[in-house]
Structures are given as C-alpha cells and as structure tokens.
Amino acid sequence: MQRIRLRYTKRGRLRFTSHRDFQRAFERALRRAEVPMAYSAGFTPHPKVSYANAAPTGTGSEAEYLEIALTERRDPEALRALLDESLPDDLDVIDAVEAHTSGLADRLQASVWELRLDGVAVADAERAVAAFLAAEEVPVERQTKKGIRTFDARAAVADLQAGACEADRPGAGACAILRLVVRHLTPAVRPDDVLSGLRATADLAPPVPAAVTRLAQGLLDEETGAVTDPLAPDRDAAATAAPPTAAGLTAATQAPPAGGGAADGAA
C-alpha cells in the first residue's frame, strides 16, 4: 500500500465551504481521476483519507494537508495534477509527496495566519498588538457545544505583528494586516479568538469582518518563530532512500579499488 500526502488550498469564495463540503468534493475528485484508493473494511467501506487540522469555515488557506492510501503505486506529481484538474477552481492541490515517515498530524504544531483589517489604521493595530503581547493572560469566551467556554488566547500566540496593507484596491481607506503565529493547543485558539482578545485588551474593533487566511502550518521553531514545511521530512527520506542512478553505477564499476591504481599494477 502506498501513502501519498497532499497540500491543498481554499481560496476565494470556496473558503466559505465547510470541511464536510470539501470532503465530498475531494471524494468526487478521487473518482473522476480514477485513483486506485484503498478502502476501509466493514459494512460501509469508505476511502482511506486522513484529514489533518482543517481550517475553520470562512477562512482561506494556503496550507491544508491530507493523506490518502492507494492499492497501486502512482507518481505523486502526476496524481497531484489529476486531482487538481478534477477539483473546482479555488480548491487547488499544490504539492504531493510519498509518505516515508509517520506522524504528519504531530508535525502540525502551529499555523501562520494573515488577518486583513479593512477600516483599521496601522497605528491603531500596532497599539493593540503591543497591549495584547504585554498582557500575561487574555481570557476570551467562545460558544461551544457544551456552552460558553473561557480560555486564555495569549498563551497560544507565539508571534503577532501589525503592518500596512498592500495598495491592491483603488481608493481603499485605512487598512492593517496582522501576521499571527498560533500554537496548536487544546482548546484550539483560532484567529477570531485573537481578535476577541485584541478587542478586550485594546478596544480594537474592525468595522467589517476580517479577511483571514492561513499561510502555513507545520513544525514551530520556538527560537525564531518560524513554521516549517511538514512535508520536508518525507522529501528528505525519499532522497536518502533513492536508488543510485545509472551514471553513478557506471562510475562505481569503473573506479579503481581503494589504495590500488597504476602503482599496484607496476608492482
């Protein structure tokens, strides 16, 4: 059985699709692309697809991950292209590797988020960020299935910075960008929880809902705050395990033995 790990995106209007909507679209794409899927056992077999830490409905993402199990071997890049062609626009499969390691979900330790705050001046955003980071604890409330739950939004934030929006909209008014690195803790802290924390600590209240996009997720370097590619260990393992090329084999057979050469022949 071969396992393939995929990175996909949710862009544009399709960021409003739920995770269940994406599951249905992806399973249709598997059938259209005639992927030789492995299926679970039991009375209701289903394709073996493992989804990892899906983004909340309403947020865009450049870094969603899943793993599929195949009954026949396929080239990861060719499979990626087939699936990408079979999915709707704005649901794009942008990377694929064969799984050579375990624990993909365990490597998703943190996410990098971008929050676009239209109607908010950069100076106001910077003051709010400074107040949030200076607080030892920022309690926020969220409605859950079990009722209102209170938790600390500050503890999950590894980095938070404010900057100016790019001039991509003619005649646009004030606009600030927040770049946010959030650890994946329990309970999970989402970008809207951080916005609630900014409102509580600095009375920052954007006049329109923030446009939220996940830019990356993966391993977190606590010293630098960088979030690294979770598929890199599979690429490294594949490169290490790759068989020698034909050119390498030819060179090895023609090479003289160690310590030998012309001098040995003369002796």
Buried (B, 14 or more C-beta within 10 A) or exposed (E): EBBBBBBBBBBEEBBEBEEEEBBEBBBEBBEEBEBEBBEEEEEEEEBBBEBBBBBBBBBBBBBBBBBBBBEEEBEBEEBBBBBBEBBEEBBBBEBBBBBBBEEBBEBBBBBBBBBBBBBBBBEBBBBBBEBBBEBEEBEBEBEEEEEEEEBBBBEBBBBBBBBEBEEEEEEEEBBBBBBBBBBBEEEBBBBBBBBBBBBBBBEBEBEEEBBBBBBBBBBBEEEEBBBBBBBBBBBEBBEEEEEEEEEEEEEEEEEEEEEEEEEEEEE
